[in-house]
Amino acid sequence: MAPSLSLTDNGHPIDTVFARTLFDGVVDGAIHDQIIRIDDGLIAEVRPRAIGEAIPGGALEVESVAPGFIDMQINGAADAQFN
């Protein structure tokens, strides 16, 4: 069984997330402006926001969403360290 997801905003349950950038682990790279619907603690739907469509009222707006527990911190690249 998939793990359930519990999101709240000041104690109010969140059933919709608007992700400006989504790394879904399926396509190469990121996809943008995605609406994620949560039903009974499980992701029920992920779909692109249609052109001109408003962000659903009450949606949690976030910059990035990525699956699982992955390390998104980058300390360097191409043999150069940034820290």
Phi, psi and omega in degrees: 000141179289146177293144180273155184246131180233109178244137175224153175233105184054041177087353179264129181296144178254128179246358179218137176236135173253115182256120176293325177225129180233125171258104187268352180078003180252309180267155175289131179083197185254156169243155191238158176052063182253139176256124182247120180257132181248128181231120179055039176083001180239148176290117184262332184202141170229124182212155177287148173286130180290152178303126180084351180287134177287152172293131183305138177301136180084357180290143172280119180264124181228157179284313186223142173230134179221147182285151171063198180253090179241154180270108180264004179280132179242121179257358180172172178198156176053046179064018176240132178262137182267349183251000000 
